[in-house]
Amino acid sequence: MPNVKGYITRKTMLYKTGVEYGDYTMNHVLGCAHGCKYPCYAFLQKKRFGSISSYEEWTEPYIVSNTLELLDKEIPRLKQKIKSVHLCFTTDPFMYGYDEIKDISLKAIRKLNDAGIKCTVLTKGLLPIELANFSKMNEYGITLISLNEEYRKKIEPGSAKYVNRLSHLHYLHDSGCKTWVSVEPYPTPNIITQNLDDILKSISFTDKIIFGRTNYSNEITSYTAHKSFYNHEAQKVINFCENQHILYHIKKGTITA
Ligand code: SF4
């Protein structure tokens, strides 16, 4: 089991996000050992603003040690305004192999739920099975952009295996929890040849699917057919979800004229 690199403190924890889906969010860890190479937008931003200097540093996470104290202070002030809290946009709440991060994330979710606040969760690690006993208003999600393990090792090197991610999500679904899958950032065929139908079939039990293109990558923009490819694949997702009665959301900029 890896240990976190260390601890930092912050002045605030809950904030309103401008991101397309999501209301409030919290990021109680700095860095992410999953080390995604899409590249990771959070890593690029932290590097740009100087809080991280290298990829290696990014993959050695620091826990915000005063997370629970901050929540105790902020929840009473904000709870009337908050519709939901998303964990997390700039790190991963269930970073693969990091029990200490898992523990603090579960405590944070418990605290938010106790105040009547719904949480949405997204991970490339394993969703803890304990979540089955948490509030049923929560929504639990995984990212799944492929089923090919060789590709995962290359692009999401520190993350959990796809098959294990799926089995934990399935367990929560079978326990009566709401589940969703983010198929984003979806790669173009010059990066990996795969069949989106196979991915969709593997997640047909979920309540919601989010599909989005890869941004910020030269490999994508150099693939001249990327617009028609994403239009075609997005339509596939829409047709699949409508047939299976699954909710869906196609991220902005994925379908273009
Ligand atoms: S899991 Fe998310 S936060 Fe972590 S490196 Fe990957 S994209 Fe970035």
Boltz pocket constraint, residues with backbone or C-beta under 6 A from the ligand:
constraints:
  - pocket:
      binder: B
      contacts: [[A, 31], [A, 32], [A, 33], [A, 34], [A, 35], [A, 36], [A, 40], [A, 41], [A, 42], [A, 43], [A, 89], [A, 90], [A, 91], [A, 92], [A, 124]]
      max_distance: 6.0
